Amino acid sequence: MSRELVVKKCLKCGAIVKVLKDCNCPCGIECCGEEMKAIVPNSFDAAIEKHVPVYEVKDGKIIARVNHVMEEEHYIEWILIVYDEKEIWTYFKPGDEPVVSAEYVPGSTIYAYCNKHSLWKKDVE
């Protein structure tokens, strides 16, 4: 079974942090003197560019990809596969092909982060 990813972003500088355990105090997690905002993953893609990760299962492996442009100004920064107590992070740069291979585990979740359109997810069956 997958754990839910919690990430927060600074609206001033664009810094992104993965939250291991969020605080319950009124200040929250801050950057640039302001509280960072939680990024809620999208799972429905109505845009022309594709953002929701897709996957196929082959020989006990999951091959996850995002059918997206990989241009200097617009690209998938990373793909994350979360299952059990494991996280498989893969980072990309413009020109790369956003594809990841990992162990197939039903119930895992695939996340993808677009530098312009934020966080997307797909649950694995």
N, CA, C and O atoms as a MOPAC input file, in Angstrom:
PM7 MOZYME 1SCF
protein

 N      0.84700 1    -1.18200 1     0.00000 1
 C      0.00000 1     0.00000 1     0.00000 1
 C      0.88500 1     1.23600 1     0.00000 1
 O      1.94200 1     1.25100 1     0.63200 1
 N      0.46500 1     2.24200 1    -0.68900 1
 C      1.25200 1     3.45900 1    -0.85400 1
 C      0.97400 1     4.46400 1     0.26200 1
 O     -0.13700 1     4.53900 1     0.78700 1
 N      2.00900 1     5.23700 1     0.61500 1
 C      1.84300 1     6.35200 1     1.54200 1
 C      1.58900 1     7.60600 1     0.71400 1
 O      2.09700 1     7.72200 1    -0.40100 1
 N      0.82400 1     8.52600 1     1.23400 1
 C      0.53700 1     9.77200 1     0.51700 1
 C      1.72900 1    10.71100 1     0.61700 1
 O      2.26300 1    10.93100 1     1.70300 1
 N      2.13700 1    11.25400 1    -0.49800 1
 C      3.24300 1    12.19700 1    -0.55500 1
 C      2.75800 1    13.56900 1    -0.10200 1
 O      1.69400 1    14.02300 1    -0.52300 1
 N      3.53800 1    14.23400 1     0.75900 1
 C      3.23500 1    15.60500 1     1.17500 1
 C      4.40900 1    16.47600 1     0.75900 1
 O      5.52700 1    16.29600 1     1.24200 1
 N      4.15100 1    17.42000 1    -0.13900 1
 C      5.17500 1    18.37100 1    -0.55800 1
 C      4.62000 1    19.77700 1    -0.39800 1
 O      3.42000 1    20.00900 1    -0.54100 1
 N      5.52400 1    20.71700 1    -0.09700 1
 C      5.12800 1    22.11400 1     0.05800 1
 C      6.03800 1    22.97900 1    -0.80300 1
 O      7.19200 1    22.63700 1    -1.06000 1
 N      5.48500 1    24.11100 1    -1.24200 1
 C      6.21000 1    24.99500 1    -2.14400 1
 C      6.16900 1    26.42900 1    -1.62300 1
 O      5.14800 1    26.90000 1    -1.12200 1
 N      7.30200 1    27.10500 1    -1.75500 1
 C      7.36900 1    28.53100 1    -1.43500 1
 C      6.84800 1    29.30000 1    -2.63900 1
 O      7.34400 1    29.12700 1    -3.75200 1
 N      5.85800 1    30.14200 1    -2.42200 1
 C      5.27200 1    30.90100 1    -3.52300 1
 C      6.14800 1    32.06800 1    -3.95600 1
 O      5.90200 1    32.66800 1    -5.00300 1
 N      7.16700 1    32.39900 1    -3.16700 1
 C      8.08100 1    33.48400 1    -3.54500 1
 C      9.25000 1    32.98100 1    -4.38600 1
 O      9.46400 1    33.45200 1    -5.50300 1
 N     10.01000 1    32.01600 1    -3.84400 1
 C     11.23700 1    31.58100 1    -4.52400 1
 C     11.07900 1    30.28300 1    -5.30000 1
 O     11.94800 1    29.93400 1    -6.09800 1
 N      9.98100 1    29.56000 1    -5.08000 1
 C      9.75100 1    28.31400 1    -5.80000 1
 C     10.36700 1    27.07900 1    -5.16000 1
 O     10.27800 1    25.98900 1    -5.72700 1
 N     10.99200 1    27.21900 1    -3.99000 1
 C     11.57600 1    26.06500 1    -3.30600 1
 C     10.48900 1    25.03700 1    -3.00400 1
 O      9.35900 1    25.39100 1    -2.66700 1
 N     10.84800 1    23.75200 1    -3.13100 1
 C      9.91900 1    22.65800 1    -2.85600 1
 C     10.56500 1    21.74400 1    -1.82700 1
 O     11.74100 1    21.40100 1    -1.93900 1
 N      9.77800 1    21.34800 1    -0.81000 1
 C     10.27600 1    20.42600 1     0.20200 1
 C      9.32200 1    19.24700 1     0.33900 1
 O      8.10400 1    19.38700 1     0.22300 1
 N      9.91300 1    18.08000 1     0.59000 1
 C      9.12500 1    16.90200 1     0.92400 1
 C      8.97600 1    16.89800 1     2.43400 1
 O      9.96400 1    17.03100 1     3.15700 1
 N      7.76000 1    16.74800 1     2.91100 1
 C      7.48100 1    16.78300 1     4.33900 1
 C      7.43600 1    15.35500 1     4.87000 1
 O      6.60600 1    14.55200 1     4.44100 1
 N      8.32500 1    15.04300 1     5.79900 1
 C      8.31700 1    13.72400 1     6.42400 1
 C      7.25600 1    13.64800 1     7.49900 1
 O      6.53800 1    12.65400 1     7.61100 1
 N      7.15800 1    14.72800 1     8.30900 1
 C      6.12800 1    14.83300 1     9.33100 1
 C      5.80800 1    16.31600 1     9.46400 1
 O      6.67500 1    17.10500 1     9.83800 1
 N      4.57800 1    16.70000 1     9.16200 1
 C      4.18700 1    18.10600 1     9.19800 1
 C      4.01700 1    18.57500 1    10.63800 1
 O      3.68100 1    17.79300 1    11.52700 1
 N      4.25100 1    19.84700 1    10.84700 1
 C      4.07500 1    20.40700 1    12.18800 1
 C      2.60100 1    20.75200 1    12.40600 1
 O      1.85100 1    20.95500 1    11.45200 1
 N      2.20800 1    20.81300 1    13.65000 1
 C      0.83300 1    21.17400 1    13.99600 1
 C      0.75800 1    22.54900 1    14.63800 1
 O     -0.29500 1    22.96100 1    15.12400 1
 N      1.88300 1    23.25400 1    14.63600 1
 C      1.89300 1    24.58100 1    15.25700 1
 C      1.35000 1    25.63000 1    14.27600 1
 O      1.28700 1    25.36200 1    13.07600 1
 N      0.96200 1    26.80400 1    14.75500 1
 C      0.36200 1    27.81600 1    13.88100 1
 C      1.32400 1    28.39400 1    12.84400 1
 O      0.87000 1    28.93400 1    11.83500 1
 N      2.62800 1    28.30000 1    13.05900 1
 C      3.57300 1    28.92500 1    12.12200 1
 C      3.71200 1    28.16000 1    10.81700 1
 O      3.96300 1    28.77500 1     9.78000 1
 N      3.55700 1    26.84000 1    10.82900 1
 C      3.73700 1    26.03400 1     9.63100 1
 C      5.19600 1    25.98900 1     9.22600 1
 O      6.06100 1    26.46100 1     9.96400 1
 N      5.47700 1    25.43000 1     8.07000 1
 C      6.83300 1    25.40200 1     7.53600 1
 C      7.01000 1    26.65200 1     6.69400 1
 O      6.22000 1    26.91100 1     5.78600 1
 N      8.05400 1    27.43300 1     6.99500 1
 C      8.22100 1    28.73100 1     6.35000 1
 C      9.43500 1    28.77800 1     5.43300 1
 O     10.41200 1    28.05300 1     5.62000 1
 N      9.34300 1    29.65100 1     4.44000 1
 C     10.43800 1    29.97800 1     3.53100 1
 C     10.20300 1    31.41400 1     3.08000 1
 O      9.06000 1    31.81800 1     2.86700 1
 N     11.26300 1    32.17700 1     2.93600 1
 C     11.16000 1    33.57900 1     2.52200 1
 C     10.21300 1    34.37100 1     3.43100 1
 O      9.58200 1    35.33000 1     2.98600 1
 N     10.11400 1    33.96600 1     4.71400 1
 C      9.28900 1    34.66800 1     5.68200 1
 C      7.80100 1    34.37700 1     5.58000 1
 O      7.00300 1    35.02200 1     6.26100 1
 N      7.40500 1    33.41200 1     4.73700 1
 C      5.98800 1    33.07000 1     4.58100 1
 C      5.79400 1    31.57000 1     4.69100 1
 O      6.70900 1    30.79300 1     4.41900 1
 N      4.59500 1    31.16700 1     5.09100 1
 C      4.27600 1    29.74500 1     5.19400 1
 C      4.26900 1    29.11000 1     3.81000 1
 O      3.69000 1    29.64900 1     2.86800 1
 N      4.92000 1    27.95700 1     3.70300 1
 C      4.91500 1    27.21600 1     2.44400 1
 C      3.53500 1    26.58200 1     2.25200 1
 O      2.87900 1    26.20300 1     3.22200 1
 N      3.10800 1    26.47000 1     1.01200 1
 C      1.78000 1    25.93900 1     0.69600 1
 C      1.88000 1    24.49400 1     0.22400 1
 O      2.76200 1    24.14400 1    -0.56100 1
 N      0.96400 1    23.65900 1     0.71200 1
 C      0.91600 1    22.25400 1     0.29200 1
 C      0.53600 1    22.18000 1    -1.18200 1
 O     -0.33400 1    22.91200 1    -1.65400 1
 N      1.20000 1    21.29100 1    -1.89000 1
 C      0.87600 1    21.04000 1    -3.29200 1
 C     -0.01100 1    19.80700 1    -3.33100 1
 O      0.39900 1    18.72600 1    -2.90700 1
 N     -1.21400 1    19.96600 1    -3.83500 1
 C     -2.16400 1    18.85800 1    -3.93300 1
 C     -2.04400 1    18.26300 1    -5.33500 1
 O     -2.21300 1    18.98000 1    -6.32100 1
 N     -1.75600 1    16.96600 1    -5.43900 1
 C     -1.57900 1    16.37500 1    -6.76500 1
 C     -2.88100 1    16.29900 1    -7.55000 1
 O     -3.94100 1    15.99400 1    -7.00300 1
 N     -2.77700 1    16.58300 1    -8.84300 1
 C     -3.88600 1    16.41900 1    -9.77000 1
 C     -3.85200 1    14.99000 1   -10.29000 1
 O     -2.79600 1    14.35800 1   -10.31200 1
 N     -5.00600 1    14.47900 1   -10.71000 1
 C     -5.03100 1    13.13800 1   -11.28200 1
 C     -5.82400 1    13.08100 1   -12.57600 1
 O     -5.92400 1    12.02200 1   -13.19500 1
 N     -6.39100 1    14.21200 1   -12.99300 1
 C     -7.13500 1    14.28000 1   -14.26100 1
 C     -6.48200 1    15.32600 1   -15.12800 1
 O     -6.30100 1    16.46700 1   -14.70300 1
 N     -6.12500 1    14.94800 1   -16.34200 1
 C     -5.39500 1    15.84200 1   -17.23100 1
 C     -6.29800 1    16.33400 1   -18.35100 1
 O     -6.63300 1    15.57800 1   -19.26300 1
 N     -6.69200 1    17.59900 1   -18.28000 1
 C     -7.51300 1    18.19500 1   -19.32300 1
 C     -6.67200 1    19.07100 1   -20.25000 1
 O     -7.20300 1    19.67000 1   -21.18500 1
 N     -5.37800 1    19.14900 1   -19.99800 1
 C     -4.49200 1    19.99600 1   -20.79500 1
 C     -4.06900 1    19.28400 1   -22.07000 1
 O     -4.15600 1    18.06000 1   -22.17000 1
 N     -3.61600 1    20.05500 1   -23.03000 1
 C     -3.09500 1    19.48500 1   -24.27400 1
 C     -1.84500 1    18.67100 1   -23.96400 1
 O     -1.71200 1    17.53600 1   -24.42400 1
 N     -0.92200 1    19.24700 1   -23.18200 1
 C      0.24600 1    18.48900 1   -22.75200 1
 C     -0.24300 1    17.45100 1   -21.75400 1
 O     -1.18200 1    17.70200 1   -21.00000 1
 N      0.37900 1    16.31100 1   -21.74800 1
 C     -0.00700 1    15.26600 1   -20.81200 1
 C      0.84000 1    15.37700 1   -19.56000 1
 O      2.04800 1    15.60400 1   -19.63600 1
 N      0.20900 1    15.21700 1   -18.41000 1
 C      0.90000 1    15.31400 1   -17.13300 1
 C      0.70800 1    14.08100 1   -16.26300 1
 O      1.61000 1    13.70900 1   -15.51300 1
 N     -0.44900 1    13.44600 1   -16.35300 1
 C     -0.73100 1    12.28700 1   -15.51100 1
 C      0.18300 1    11.14500 1   -15.95400 1
 O      0.20000 1    10.78800 1   -17.13200 1
 N      0.94100 1    10.57400 1   -15.02100 1
 C      1.80600 1     9.45800 1   -15.38700 1
 C      0.98900 1     8.27500 1   -15.91100 1
 O     -0.14700 1     8.05300 1   -15.49100 1
 N      1.58300 1     7.52900 1   -16.82700 1
 C      0.99900 1     6.28200 1   -17.32300 1
 C      2.00200 1     5.17700 1   -17.02500 1
 O      3.18100 1     5.44300 1   -16.79600 1
 N      1.52800 1     3.94400 1   -17.02900 1
 C      2.45100 1     2.85000 1   -16.73700 1
 C      2.03600 1     1.59400 1   -17.46700 1
 O      0.89300 1     1.44900 1   -17.89900 1
 N      3.00000 1     0.68200 1   -17.59500 1
 C      2.73500 1    -0.66600 1   -18.07200 1
 C      3.51000 1    -1.62100 1   -17.17700 1
 O      4.53800 1    -1.25600 1   -16.60600 1
 N      3.01400 1    -2.83600 1   -17.06200 1
 C      3.67600 1    -3.84800 1   -16.25400 1
 C      4.27100 1    -4.87300 1   -17.20900 1
 O      3.59400 1    -5.39400 1   -18.09600 1
 N      5.55800 1    -5.14800 1   -17.00400 1
 C      6.26000 1    -6.07400 1   -17.88900 1
 C      7.30100 1    -6.83900 1   -17.08500 1
 O      8.18900 1    -6.23200 1   -16.48600 1
 N      7.20200 1    -8.16000 1   -17.06500 1
 C      8.17600 1    -9.01400 1   -16.38000 1
 C      8.39000 1    -8.62200 1   -14.91900 1
 O      9.52700 1    -8.57700 1   -14.45000 1
 N      7.29700 1    -8.33700 1   -14.19300 1
 C      7.39900 1    -8.00700 1   -12.76800 1
 C      7.89200 1    -6.60000 1   -12.48800 1
 O      8.14100 1    -6.24400 1   -11.33500 1
 N      8.03100 1    -5.80800 1   -13.51800 1
 C      8.48400 1    -4.41400 1   -13.37600 1
 C      7.37500 1    -3.48200 1   -13.84000 1
 O      6.56000 1    -3.82900 1   -14.69500 1
 N      7.36700 1    -2.29400 1   -13.25400 1
 C      6.47100 1    -1.24500 1   -13.72300 1
 C      7.33400 1    -0.24500 1   -14.48600 1
 O      8.39000 1     0.17500 1   -14.01400 1
 N      6.87000 1     0.11900 1   -15.65600 1
 C      7.55200 1     1.13200 1   -16.44900 1
 C      6.61400 1     2.33000 1   -16.48100 1
 O      5.56000 1     2.29700 1   -17.11500 1
 N      7.01800 1     3.38800 1   -15.78600 1
 C      6.19200 1     4.59600 1   -15.66700 1
 C      6.78400 1     5.68500 1   -16.54800 1
 O      8.00300 1     5.82800 1   -16.64400 1
 N      5.91600 1     6.44200 1   -17.18400 1
 C      6.35900 1     7.53400 1   -18.03900 1
 C      5.34300 1     8.65600 1   -18.01900 1
 O      4.19700 1     8.47300 1   -17.60700 1
 N      5.77700 1     9.81200 1   -18.47000 1
 C      4.87300 1    10.94100 1   -18.65800 1
 C      5.05500 1    11.39900 1   -20.09400 1
 O      6.15700 1    11.76300 1   -20.50600 1
 N      3.96900 1    11.37900 1   -20.85300 1
 C      4.01100 1    11.80000 1   -22.25600 1
 C      3.93900 1    13.32200 1   -22.30200 1
 O      2.86000 1    13.90000 1   -22.43300 1
 N      5.08200 1    13.95300 1   -22.19400 1
 C      5.15200 1    15.40000 1   -21.98400 1
 C      6.34500 1    15.97400 1   -22.72600 1
 O      7.34600 1    15.28900 1   -22.93700 1
 N      6.23300 1    17.23500 1   -23.12000 1
 C      7.38600 1    17.90000 1   -23.73000 1
 C      8.49700 1    18.01100 1   -22.69500 1
 O      8.23700 1    18.06700 1   -21.49300 1
 N      9.72700 1    18.04000 1   -23.16900 1
 C     10.88200 1    18.16400 1   -22.27800 1
 C     11.76100 1    19.30300 1   -22.79300 1
 O     12.93300 1    19.11800 1   -23.11900 1
 N     11.14900 1    20.48800 1   -22.85400 1
 C     11.81700 1    21.67700 1   -23.35400 1
 C     12.45100 1    22.45600 1   -22.21300 1
 O     12.10800 1    22.24200 1   -21.05000 1
 N     13.35800 1    23.34300 1   -22.52700 1
 C     14.08200 1    24.13800 1   -21.52900 1
 C     13.12800 1    24.86200 1   -20.57600 1
 O     13.38500 1    24.92600 1   -19.37400 1
 N     12.03400 1    25.40300 1   -21.10200 1
 C     11.11600 1    26.19400 1   -20.27800 1
 C      9.96600 1    25.37800 1   -19.68900 1
 O      9.24000 1    25.86700 1   -18.82400 1
 N      9.79400 1    24.12900 1   -20.15500 1
 C      8.62300 1    23.34700 1   -19.74300 1
 C      8.98000 1    21.85900 1   -19.79300 1
 O      9.16500 1    21.28800 1   -20.86700 1
 N      9.07300 1    21.24800 1   -18.61600 1
 C      9.47700 1    19.84200 1   -18.59200 1
 C      9.07400 1    19.17400 1   -17.28200 1
 O      8.69400 1    19.83800 1   -16.31700 1
 N      9.16600 1    17.85700 1   -17.26900 1
 C      8.92800 1    17.06400 1   -16.05400 1
 C     10.23500 1    17.06800 1   -15.26600 1
 O     11.26200 1    16.59800 1   -15.75300 1
 N     10.18800 1    17.60500 1   -14.03400 1
 C     11.39500 1    17.68700 1   -13.20700 1
 C     11.73300 1    16.35200 1   -12.54700 1
 O     12.90200 1    15.98300 1   -12.44100 1
 N     10.69200 1    15.62700 1   -12.09900 1
 C     10.94000 1    14.34000 1   -11.45100 1
 C      9.70800 1    13.45500 1   -11.48900 1
 O      8.57200 1    13.91200 1   -11.61800 1
 N      9.99200 1    12.15000 1   -11.36900 1
 C      8.94900 1    11.14200 1   -11.19000 1
 C      9.31000 1    10.38900 1    -9.91300 1
 O     10.47600 1    10.07900 1    -9.66600 1
 N      8.30000 1    10.10400 1    -9.11800 1
 C      8.47000 1     9.38100 1    -7.85900 1
 C      7.48300 1     8.21800 1    -7.83000 1
 O      6.29400 1     8.39300 1    -8.09900 1
 N      7.98600 1     7.03200 1    -7.50200 1
 C      7.11500 1     5.87700 1    -7.28100 1
 C      7.18400 1     5.54500 1    -5.79500 1
 O      8.26700 1     5.33300 1    -5.24800 1
 N      6.01200 1     5.50200 1    -5.13900 1
 C      5.93700 1     5.25000 1    -3.70100 1
 C      5.18400 1     3.94700 1    -3.46400 1
 O      4.06600 1     3.76500 1    -3.94500 1
 N      5.82300 1     3.03200 1    -2.70700 1
 C      5.15000 1     1.80800 1    -2.29300 1
 C      5.78300 1     1.28100 1    -1.01600 1
 O      6.98200 1     1.43800 1    -0.78400 1
 N      4.95200 1     0.65200 1    -0.19400 1
 C      5.41100 1     0.14300 1     1.09000 1
 C      6.25700 1     1.20700 1     1.78800 1
 O      5.78900 1     2.32200 1     2.01900 1
 N      7.47100 1     0.87100 1     2.11400 1
 C      8.37800 1     1.82700 1     2.76500 1
 C      9.44400 1     2.33700 1     1.80300 1
 O     10.46800 1     2.86800 1     2.23300 1
 N      9.20700 1     2.17800 1     0.51100 1
 C     10.20300 1     2.56300 1    -0.49100 1
 C      9.72600 1     3.74300 1    -1.33100 1
 O      8.53400 1     3.93000 1    -1.57500 1
 N     10.70500 1     4.52600 1    -1.76000 1
 C     10.45000 1     5.62600 1    -2.69100 1
 C     11.52700 1     5.57000 1    -3.76700 1
 O     12.72000 1     5.52000 1    -3.46700 1
 N     11.09600 1     5.57800 1    -5.00800 1
 C     12.02500 1     5.58200 1    -6.12800 1
 C     11.90400 1     6.95400 1    -6.80300 1
 O     10.92400 1     7.22800 1    -7.49600 1
 N     12.91900 1     7.81900 1    -6.59200 1
 C     12.93400 1     9.17300 1    -7.16400 1
 C     13.83100 1     9.17200 1    -8.39400 1
 O     14.92700 1     8.61400 1    -8.36000 1
 N     13.37800 1     9.78800 1    -9.47200 1
 C     14.20900 1     9.97600 1   -10.65800 1
 C     14.02200 1    11.41300 1   -11.12300 1
 O     12.90000 1    11.88100 1   -11.32100 1
 N     15.14700 1    12.10200 1   -11.29200 1
 C     15.13300 1    13.51400 1   -11.69100 1
 C     15.49000 1    13.63100 1   -13.16500 1
 O     16.27200 1    12.83900 1   -13.69200 1
 N     14.90800 1    14.62700 1   -13.82300 1
 C     15.11600 1    14.83100 1   -15.25100 1
 C     15.51500 1    16.26800 1   -15.53900 1
 O     15.32000 1    17.16900 1   -14.72300 1
 N     16.07500 1    16.45200 1   -16.71700 1
 C     16.37300 1    17.79200 1   -17.21200 1
 C     15.82600 1    17.88400 1   -18.62900 1
 O     15.50600 1    16.85700 1   -19.22900 1
 N     15.71300 1    19.08400 1   -19.17500 1
 C     15.20500 1    19.21900 1   -20.54000 1
 C     15.97500 1    18.31200 1   -21.50500 1
 O     17.19900 1    18.19700 1   -21.43500 1
 N     15.23300 1    17.68400 1   -22.39300 1
 C     15.83800 1    16.77900 1   -23.36300 1
 C     15.80700 1    15.32300 1   -22.93900 1
 O     15.89100 1    14.43700 1   -23.79000 1
 N     15.68700 1    15.04500 1   -21.62400 1
 C     15.60000 1    13.66700 1   -21.13700 1
 C     14.24400 1    13.06500 1   -21.49400 1
 O     13.29400 1    13.78600 1   -21.80100 1
 N     14.16500 1    11.74600 1   -21.45100 1
 C     12.88600 1    11.06500 1   -21.59900 1
 C     12.38100 1    10.72400 1   -20.19600 1
 O     13.05600 1     9.98900 1   -19.47500 1
 N     11.21400 1    11.23500 1   -19.78700 1
 C     10.71800 1    10.98900 1   -18.42300 1
 C     10.11800 1     9.59400 1   -18.25600 1
 O      8.90300 1     9.40700 1   -18.31200 1
 N     11.01100 1     8.61800 1   -18.04800 1
 C     10.63100 1     7.21600 1   -17.89700 1
 C     11.37200 1     6.63500 1   -16.69400 1
 O     12.55100 1     6.92200 1   -16.48700 1
 N     10.67800 1     5.81700 1   -15.90400 1
 C     11.24600 1     5.17900 1   -14.72100 1
 C     10.81800 1     3.71500 1   -14.71800 1
 O      9.69200 1     3.38700 1   -15.09200 1
 N     11.71600 1     2.85100 1   -14.29800 1
 C     11.40400 1     1.43200 1   -14.14400 1
 C     11.64900 1     1.04600 1   -12.69100 1
 O     12.65100 1     1.43800 1   -12.09400 1
 N     10.72300 1     0.27500 1   -12.12900 1
 C     10.84400 1    -0.16100 1   -10.73600 1
 C     10.07200 1    -1.46600 1   -10.56800 1
 O      9.38700 1    -1.92200 1   -11.48300 1
 N     10.19600 1    -2.05100 1    -9.39100 1
 C      9.44800 1    -3.25200 1    -9.05700 1
 C      7.95000 1    -2.95500 1    -9.14700 1
 O      7.49300 1    -1.90200 1    -8.70300 1
 N      7.18400 1    -3.89700 1    -9.73000 1
 C      5.73000 1    -3.73500 1    -9.79400 1
 C      5.12600 1    -4.11300 1    -8.44900 1
 O      5.26400 1    -5.25000 1    -7.99600 1
 N      4.45900 1    -3.16000 1    -7.81600 1
 C      3.77300 1    -3.38900 1    -6.54900 1
 C      2.36200 1    -2.81000 1    -6.68000 1
 O      2.20300 1    -1.59000 1    -6.70600 1
 N      1.32800 1    -3.67200 1    -6.76200 1
 C     -0.03800 1    -3.15100 1    -6.82100 1
 C     -0.31300 1    -2.27300 1    -5.60400 1
 O      0.11700 1    -2.58700 1    -4.49400 1
 N     -1.02400 1    -1.18300 1    -5.81600 1
 C     -1.34700 1    -0.26400 1    -4.72900 1
 C     -0.33600 1     0.85300 1    -4.56500 1
 O     -0.52700 1     1.73700 1    -3.73000 1
 N      0.74600 1     0.83300 1    -5.35000 1
 C      1.71900 1     1.91800 1    -5.27000 1
 C      1.15700 1     3.14900 1    -5.98300 1
 O      0.10800 1     3.08500 1    -6.62400 1
 N      1.86400 1     4.25900 1    -5.86300 1
 C      1.44300 1     5.50700 1    -6.49100 1
 C      2.61300 1     6.10800 1    -7.24800 1
 O      3.75100 1     6.08800 1    -6.78000 1
 N      2.31400 1     6.64600 1    -8.42900 1
 C      3.32000 1     7.32400 1    -9.24500 1
 C      3.00200 1     8.81300 1    -9.20900 1
 O      1.87000 1     9.21800 1    -9.47700 1
 N      4.00800 1     9.63100 1    -8.87500 1
 C      3.87500 1    11.08400 1    -8.88900 1
 C      4.79600 1    11.64800 1    -9.95900 1
 O      5.87300 1    11.10700 1   -10.20600 1
 N      4.37200 1    12.73400 1   -10.59400 1
 C      5.21900 1    13.44300 1   -11.55700 1
 C      5.07000 1    14.93100 1   -11.29400 1
 O      3.97400 1    15.42100 1   -11.02500 1
 N      6.20700 1    15.65700 1   -11.37600 1
 C      6.17900 1    17.09900 1   -11.12400 1
 C      6.59800 1    17.85100 1   -12.38200 1
 O      7.71200 1    17.68100 1   -12.87600 1
 N      5.69000 1    18.68700 1   -12.89600 1
 C      5.94700 1    19.54500 1   -14.05800 1
 C      6.35000 1    20.92400 1   -13.54200 1
 O      5.70800 1    21.46700 1   -12.64300 1
 N      7.40900 1    21.48500 1   -14.10900 1
 C      7.89100 1    22.77900 1   -13.62600 1
 C      6.88100 1    23.90400 1   -13.84400 1
 O      6.99400 1    24.94800 1   -13.20200 1
 N      5.90200 1    23.72800 1   -14.72500 1
 C      4.89100 1    24.76900 1   -14.95100 1
 C      3.51400 1    24.40900 1   -14.40400 1
 O      2.74600 1    25.29500 1   -14.02800 1
 N      3.19600 1    23.12300 1   -14.35700 1
 C      1.82900 1    22.72100 1   -14.01400 1
 C      1.72800 1    21.86300 1   -12.75900 1
 O      0.70500 1    21.21800 1   -12.52900 1
 N      2.78100 1    21.85300 1   -11.94800 1
 C      2.75500 1    21.28400 1   -10.61000 1
 C      2.73200 1    19.75400 1   -10.56000 1
 O      3.29600 1    19.08400 1   -11.42500 1
 N      2.07200 1    19.21800 1    -9.53800 1
 C      2.16300 1    17.80600 1    -9.17400 1
 C      0.97500 1    17.00500 1    -9.70100 1
 O     -0.17200 1    17.45100 1    -9.66300 1
 N      1.29500 1    15.79200 1   -10.19900 1
 C      0.29100 1    14.89200 1   -10.78500 1
 C      0.50400 1    13.50500 1   -10.22100 1
 O      1.61400 1    13.16300 1    -9.81300 1
 N     -0.55200 1    12.70000 1   -10.19300 1
 C     -0.38600 1    11.34900 1    -9.65400 1
 C     -1.26800 1    10.33600 1   -10.37300 1
 O     -2.27400 1    10.66300 1   -11.00200 1
 N     -0.82900 1     9.08500 1   -10.24100 1
 C     -1.58800 1     7.94700 1   -10.80100 1
 C     -1.41300 1     6.78800 1    -9.83100 1
 O     -0.28900 1     6.45100 1    -9.45700 1
 N     -2.52200 1     6.17900 1    -9.42400 1
 C     -2.46800 1     5.00600 1    -8.56600 1
 C     -2.28600 1     3.76800 1    -9.43500 1
 O     -2.86000 1     3.66900 1   -10.51900 1
 N     -1.49200 1     2.84000 1    -8.95600 1
 C     -1.19000 1     1.61800 1    -9.69600 1
 C     -2.13400 1     0.51200 1    -9.24100 1
 O     -2.31200 1     0.28200 1    -8.04400 1
 N     -2.72200 1    -0.15300 1   -10.19000 1
 C     -3.65900 1    -1.25900 1    -9.88700 1
 C     -2.92200 1    -2.58000 1    -9.86400 1
 O     -3.53100 1    -3.62400 1    -9.62800 1

